[in-house]
Amino acid sequence: MTTWLNMSLQDGASPIMEQLIFFHDHTLMIMLMIITTVMYMMTTLLWNKHTSRFMLEGQLIETTWTIAPAIILVFIAMPSLRLLYLMDEIHNPAMTLKAVGHQWYWSYEYSDFTKLEFDSYMIPQEENQPSTFRLLDTDNRIVLPMNSPIRLVVTAADVLHSWTIPSLGVKTDATPGRLNQTSFSINHPGILYGQCSEICGANHSFMPITIESVSANHFINWVSSMSE
C-alpha cells in the first residue's frame, strides 16, 4: 500500500502492474532525455552571441527534428500497445469474482461456488484496532488465491462506482445495467488495499476494498468455512 511522502508508484503485486511500472520508468527516461536536450539548446541560444545561417536555413536539421520525434513516439507506442492488449486479454481464469457497487459499500459474489456472497463495509473509526488501517480496512475481506488468474466482473446497483486496486494495476468502472470485466493474478500473499475511484456521492471516500491473498489450500479452507 502507499505510505506517507511516497512519490512513486506502489510496489506491483501482479505481473501487469510490474510491467506498468517498467513502462512508466521507460517513458520517464525518454522524457528526461528530451527535457535535458531542449534545456541545453535553450540555454545555448540564450548565452551564445553567434548565429549560423546553416542552422537557420538547413534542410538537414529540419528533416532531423521531424523524423526524431516520430522515432521517439514509436519507442513509446510499441510497449504501450503491448500492455494495452495484455490488460484486455483474459486467459482461462481459475475463478470469477463479481463486485457490485452500492452507496456506499461493495457486495461480492463468488460465481463458481454456491451461496458464497457477502457485503463489505468499511470498519468504523471507533471500532478500529491497532492492527487495522483507518478508512481502508473492511469487515469482510475478499479472499483470493495467489498465482491464479482471476476474472473480475464489475457492475453497480445505483450510481457509477470504480473498483480500484493500485498495486494490482486494476481500475474498472462499475456502471448500472452493464457488466465490465478485467483479469489479474496476484504474485504473493498479503493484504492489498484500494478504494472507489469514481465520485459516487457523499460517502464516496468511505467504501474501501480489501483483498487478502492466500495460498490455494488456505483459500479452499476459507470457502469450506464460508459455505457451512
Phi, psi and chi 1 to 4 in degrees:
 res  aa     phi    psi   chi1   chi2   chi3   chi4
   1 MET       -  164.9   63.2  174.5  -67.3      -
   2 THR   -72.7  152.7 -173.7      -      -      -
   3 THR  -126.3  170.9   55.2      -      -      -
   4 TRP   -63.5  133.9  178.8 -109.9      -      -
   5 LEU    62.7   21.7  -67.1  179.8      -      -
   6 ASN   -83.8  114.3 -176.9   13.7      -      -
   7 MET   -93.6  -10.9  -60.6  -63.7  -68.9      -
   8 SER   -99.6 -179.5   60.0      -      -      -
   9 LEU   -74.2  159.0  -61.3  170.8      -      -
  10 GLN   -67.3  153.4  -64.1 -175.2   26.0      -
  11 ASP   -60.7  136.8  -68.0  -22.4      -      -
  12 GLY   -71.5  131.5      -      -      -      -
  13 ALA  -108.6    6.7      -      -      -      -
  14 SER  -143.1  157.1   68.3      -      -      -
  15 PRO   -58.2  -37.7  -23.3   32.7      -      -
  16 ILE   -64.8  -42.8  -71.6  -65.5      -      -
  17 MET   -66.6  -36.3 -172.4   57.5 -167.9      -
  18 GLU   -62.7  -41.3  -69.8  177.4   -7.2      -
  19 GLN   -66.7  -36.1  -69.5  -66.5  -44.3      -
  20 LEU   -64.5  -38.3  -74.1  170.4      -      -
  21 ILE   -66.3  -42.2  -66.7  172.1      -      -
  22 PHE   -61.3  -42.3  -68.6  150.8      -      -
  23 PHE   -66.2  -38.6  174.5   67.6      -      -
  24 HIS   -60.1  -46.5  169.2  -92.0      -      -
  25 ASP   -66.5  -39.2  -64.1  -18.2      -      -
  26 HIS   -60.4  -48.0  165.5   75.2      -      -
  27 THR   -66.9  -36.6  -49.4      -      -      -
  28 LEU   -64.8  -37.7 -157.6   61.8      -      -
  29 MET   -66.5  -39.1  -72.4  -53.9  -61.8      -
  30 ILE   -63.8  -44.1  -67.0  176.2      -      -
  31 MET   -62.4  -38.4  -69.1  174.9   58.7      -
  32 LEU   -64.6  -40.7 -173.9   61.2      -      -
  33 MET   -66.0  -39.8  -71.1 -171.2  -70.7      -
  34 ILE   -64.5  -46.7  -66.4  171.8      -      -
  35 ILE   -62.1  -42.2  -68.8  171.2      -      -
  36 THR   -62.2  -43.9  -56.2      -      -      -
  37 THR   -64.7  -45.4  -55.5      -      -      -
  38 VAL   -65.5  -42.5  171.1      -      -      -
  39 MET   -63.7  -39.1  -68.9  -59.7  -65.1      -
  40 TYR   -63.7  -43.8  170.3   75.9      -      -
  41 MET   -66.4  -39.7  -66.5  176.1   67.0      -
  42 MET   -66.1  -41.9  -70.3  177.9   63.4      -
  43 THR   -64.4  -40.9  -53.3      -      -      -
  44 THR   -63.1  -42.2  -55.7      -      -      -
  45 LEU   -65.5  -34.7  -72.3  171.4      -      -
  46 LEU   -71.3  -38.8  -75.4  173.1      -      -
  47 TRP   -97.0  -15.8  -67.8   99.2      -      -
  48 ASN   -89.2  125.0 -170.0    3.2      -      -
  49 LYS   -91.1   -3.0  -58.9 -173.2 -175.6  -50.5
  50 HIS   -96.2  146.9  -56.8  -73.9      -      -
  51 THR  -123.5  153.4   55.7      -      -      -
  52 SER  -123.9  122.4  171.4      -      -      -
  53 ARG   -69.1  -23.7   64.4 -174.4 -179.5   89.6
  54 PHE   -70.6  -34.0  -62.5  105.0      -      -
  55 MET   -74.4  -30.9  -67.1  -69.1  -73.0      -
  56 LEU   -79.4  -28.4  -65.8  175.6      -      -
  57 GLU  -123.5    9.2  -59.1  175.1    1.5      -
  58 GLY   -77.1  133.7      -      -      -      -
  59 GLN   -73.1  -30.7  -66.3  -67.5  -37.2      -
  60 LEU   -64.2  -45.2  177.6   61.6      -      -
  61 ILE   -70.0  -32.8 -168.3  169.2      -      -
  62 GLU   -65.7  -39.3  -69.9 -178.2    7.1      -
  63 THR   -65.1  -40.7  -54.3      -      -      -
  64 THR   -64.0  -48.2  -57.3      -      -      -
  65 TRP   -77.6   -1.9   70.1   43.8      -      -
  66 THR   -91.6  -41.0  -57.3      -      -      -
  67 ILE   -78.4  -38.5  -65.0  176.2      -      -
  68 ALA   -58.1  -47.1      -      -      -      -
  69 PRO   -61.8  -34.0  -23.7   34.4      -      -
  70 ALA   -65.2  -40.5      -      -      -      -
  71 ILE   -65.2  -41.1  -64.1  173.2      -      -
  72 ILE   -62.1  -41.5  -68.1  171.1      -      -
  73 LEU   -64.0  -33.2  -72.9  175.5      -      -
  74 VAL   -64.6  -41.9  168.1      -      -      -
  75 PHE   -66.0  -23.4  -82.5   96.5      -      -
  76 ILE   -88.0  -38.9  -64.6  175.3      -      -
  77 ALA   -71.4  -38.3      -      -      -      -
  78 MET   -61.6  -53.7  -66.7  -54.7  -68.5      -
  79 PRO   -66.0  -28.4   21.2  -31.2      -      -
  80 SER   -66.1  -46.2  174.2      -      -      -
  81 LEU   -66.6  -36.9  -69.5  172.7      -      -
  82 ARG   -59.7  -45.7  171.5  179.6  167.1  -89.0
  83 LEU   -65.7  -37.7  -94.3  176.4      -      -
  84 LEU   -59.9  -44.5 -171.1   64.9      -      -
  85 TYR   -72.8  -34.0  -78.3  102.0      -      -
  86 LEU   -64.2  -39.2  -79.2  175.4      -      -
  87 MET   -72.5  -25.1  -66.5  171.3   68.7      -
  88 ASP   -88.2  -18.5 -167.3   52.8      -      -
  89 GLU   -83.9  139.8 -157.6   68.4   32.2      -
  90 ILE  -123.6  112.8  -62.6  177.3      -      -
  91 HIS  -106.9  110.6  -63.0  -73.1      -      -
  92 ASN    38.1   69.2  -60.7  -36.6      -      -
  93 PRO   -64.5  143.3   22.7  -31.9      -      -
  94 ALA   -75.3  -29.1      -      -      -      -
  95 MET  -159.0  165.7   59.5  168.9  -69.5      -
  96 THR  -122.6  133.7  -59.6      -      -      -
  97 LEU  -118.5  129.2  173.5   69.9      -      -
  98 LYS  -107.3  127.0 -177.6  179.9  179.6 -177.6
  99 ALA  -114.7  129.1      -      -      -      -
 100 VAL  -119.6  122.6 -177.4      -      -      -
 101 GLY   -87.1  133.8      -      -      -      -
 102 HIS  -127.1  165.8  -57.9  -93.1      -      -
 103 GLN   -89.9  104.4  -73.5 -176.5  -43.9      -
 104 TRP  -135.0   80.2  -72.8  -87.8      -      -
 105 TYR  -160.3  171.4   64.0   94.8      -      -
 106 TRP  -114.2  144.0  -67.7   97.2      -      -
 107 SER  -114.5  143.4  -64.0      -      -      -
 108 TYR  -128.3  141.3  -61.8  100.6      -      -
 109 GLU  -130.7  128.2  -58.0  172.7   14.3      -
 110 TYR   -92.4   99.4  -72.0   74.1      -      -
 111 SER   -66.0  -22.8  -54.8      -      -      -
 112 ASP   -83.8   -5.4  -56.6  -73.6      -      -
 113 PHE  -124.9  151.2  -53.0   96.4      -      -
 114 THR   -86.0  132.0   56.8      -      -      -
 115 LYS    57.8   39.0  -63.7 -178.2 -179.3  178.8
 116 LEU  -115.6   90.6 -177.5   50.2      -      -
 117 GLU  -151.4  152.2   55.1 -175.1   53.9      -
 118 PHE  -161.3  162.0   53.8   84.5      -      -
 119 ASP   -97.7  148.8  -63.4  -28.3      -      -
 120 SER  -125.1  112.3 -177.6      -      -      -
 121 TYR  -110.0  152.1  -67.3   86.2      -      -
 122 MET   -68.1  139.7 -175.8 -170.3   74.4      -
 123 ILE   -71.1  123.9  -63.3  177.4      -      -
 124 PRO   -58.5  152.0  -21.0   31.6      -      -
 125 GLN   -60.9  -35.9 -172.7  169.4  -18.4      -
 126 GLU   -72.6  -14.7   57.7  -87.2   10.0      -
 127 GLU  -102.7    4.9  -62.9  179.2   13.8      -
 128 ASN   -64.7  139.9  -83.0  -21.1      -      -
 129 GLN   -98.9  163.1  -58.1  -63.7  -38.0      -
 130 PRO   -58.5  -23.8  -25.2   34.1      -      -
 131 SER   -91.0   -4.7   59.3      -      -      -
 132 THR   -99.4  157.0   59.7      -      -      -
 133 PHE   -99.0  130.0  -72.2   98.0      -      -
 134 ARG   -63.4  132.1  176.7  177.3  172.6  -91.7
 135 LEU    67.6    6.8  -57.1 -178.2      -      -
 136 LEU  -123.0  -24.5  -75.8  177.9      -      -
 137 ASP   -87.5  150.1  -96.8  -56.9      -      -
 138 THR  -122.2  160.7   56.2      -      -      -
 139 ASP   -72.6  -32.6   54.0   -3.8      -      -
 140 ASN  -122.9  112.8  -69.7  -45.4      -      -
 141 ARG   -86.2  151.6  -67.7  174.2  174.7  172.8
 142 ILE   -78.6  121.4  -48.6  164.8      -      -
 143 VAL  -103.0  122.8  179.4      -      -      -
 144 LEU  -133.6  146.4  -66.2  174.3      -      -
 145 PRO   -77.5  140.4   27.4  -32.4      -      -
 146 MET   -80.9  162.3   63.4  177.7 -176.5      -
 147 ASN    56.4   32.6  -63.1  -35.4      -      -
 148 SER  -131.9  133.0  -59.6      -      -      -
 149 PRO   -68.8  123.2   21.3  -29.1      -      -
 150 ILE  -111.8  130.6  -50.0  -65.4      -      -
 151 ARG   -96.8  128.1  174.7  170.3   55.7 -167.5
 152 LEU  -110.9  125.2  175.2   69.5      -      -
 153 VAL  -111.7  125.7  179.0      -      -      -
 154 VAL  -123.2  135.3 -176.9      -      -      -
 155 THR  -149.0  179.6 -173.1      -      -      -
 156 ALA  -135.1  153.5      -      -      -      -
 157 ALA   -99.7  -17.6      -      -      -      -
 158 ASP  -135.7  -67.3   34.9   47.8      -      -
 159 VAL  -124.4 -179.1  -61.8      -      -      -
 160 LEU   -69.1  133.2  -68.7  173.6      -      -
 161 HIS  -130.1  178.3  -60.7  -81.1      -      -
 162 SER  -148.8  118.1 -174.5      -      -      -
 163 TRP   -86.7  114.8 -161.6   90.8      -      -
 164 THR  -135.7  127.9  -53.7      -      -      -
 165 ILE  -126.5  101.4  -60.1  -71.2      -      -
 166 PRO   -59.0  -39.7  -23.5   33.4      -      -
 167 SER   -72.0  -12.8   57.0      -      -      -
 168 LEU   -99.0   -9.2  -69.2  178.6      -      -
 169 GLY    69.5   31.7      -      -      -      -
 170 VAL  -115.2  127.7  175.4      -      -      -
 171 LYS  -150.0  106.0 -175.6  176.2 -173.1  -67.8
 172 THR  -126.4  129.1  -54.1      -      -      -
 173 ASP   -70.8  138.8  -72.0  -21.7      -      -
 174 ALA  -104.8  107.9      -      -      -      -
 175 THR  -112.9  130.1  -51.5      -      -      -
 176 PRO   -59.1  132.9  -21.5   31.6      -      -
 177 GLY    78.7    9.1      -      -      -      -
 178 ARG  -139.6  142.6  178.6 -174.1  174.7   92.9
 179 LEU  -106.9  119.0  -71.4  176.0      -      -
 180 ASN  -106.5  143.2  -68.4  -32.6      -      -
 181 GLN  -131.6  151.3   71.6  172.0    1.7      -
 182 THR  -150.1  178.6 -174.0      -      -      -
 183 SER  -142.5  157.2   65.2      -      -      -
 184 PHE  -159.6  166.2   58.2   87.4      -      -
 185 SER  -141.3  132.0  176.9      -      -      -
 186 ILE   -94.2  130.8  -52.6  174.2      -      -
 187 ASN   -75.7  -37.0  -80.6  -17.3      -      -
 188 HIS  -142.8  160.6   52.5   75.4      -      -
 189 PRO   -72.3  154.9   25.8  -32.9      -      -
 190 GLY   150.9 -172.3      -      -      -      -
 191 ILE  -116.6  127.4  -59.7  174.4      -      -
 192 LEU  -115.4  140.9  -48.4  174.4      -      -
 193 TYR  -119.8  147.6  -64.1   97.3      -      -
 194 GLY  -155.4  179.4      -      -      -      -
 195 GLN  -146.9  166.8  -71.6  177.0  -56.3      -
 196 CYS   -67.5  129.3  174.1      -      -      -
 197 SER  -110.1   21.3  -63.0      -      -      -
 198 GLU  -124.1  130.0 -171.6   75.6   47.8      -
 199 ILE   -67.1  104.4  -60.3  176.5      -      -
 200 CYS  -114.2   11.6   56.9      -      -      -
 201 GLY   136.6 -166.4      -      -      -      -
 202 ALA   -62.0  -39.7      -      -      -      -
 203 ASN  -103.0   33.2  -68.4  -28.4      -      -
 204 HIS   -56.3  -39.0  152.7   69.6      -      -
 205 SER   -84.9    9.4   55.7      -      -      -
 206 PHE  -121.5   32.4  -58.0  106.4      -      -
 207 MET  -129.8   73.8   49.0 -176.6  -58.1      -
 208 PRO   -75.3  170.9   29.1  -34.2      -      -
 209 ILE  -127.1  129.1  -55.3  160.7      -      -
 210 THR  -128.0  122.2  -51.2      -      -      -
 211 ILE  -111.9  132.6  -66.8  179.5      -      -
 212 GLU  -110.3  111.0 -173.5  173.1  -12.7      -
 213 SER   -89.2  125.1  173.0      -      -      -
 214 VAL  -133.2  172.9  -62.4      -      -      -
 215 SER   -72.8  166.5   64.1      -      -      -
 216 ALA   -62.9  -41.3      -      -      -      -
 217 ASN   -64.0  -43.6  -69.9  -26.0      -      -
 218 HIS   -64.1  -37.2 -167.7  -71.5      -      -
 219 PHE   -65.6  -41.9  175.7   74.4      -      -
 220 ILE   -62.7  -40.8  -67.0  171.1      -      -
 221 ASN   -64.4  -39.0  -66.1  -25.9      -      -
 222 TRP   -65.1  -43.3  177.4   80.9      -      -
 223 VAL   -61.4  -40.2  170.4      -      -      -
 224 SER   -64.9  -41.4  -59.9      -      -      -
 225 SER   -69.1  -33.7   64.1      -      -      -
 226 MET   -74.6  -27.0  -68.4  -70.3  -70.9      -
 227 SER   -84.1  -12.7  -58.8      -      -      -
 228 GLU   -71.9      -  -68.9  175.7   -4.7      -
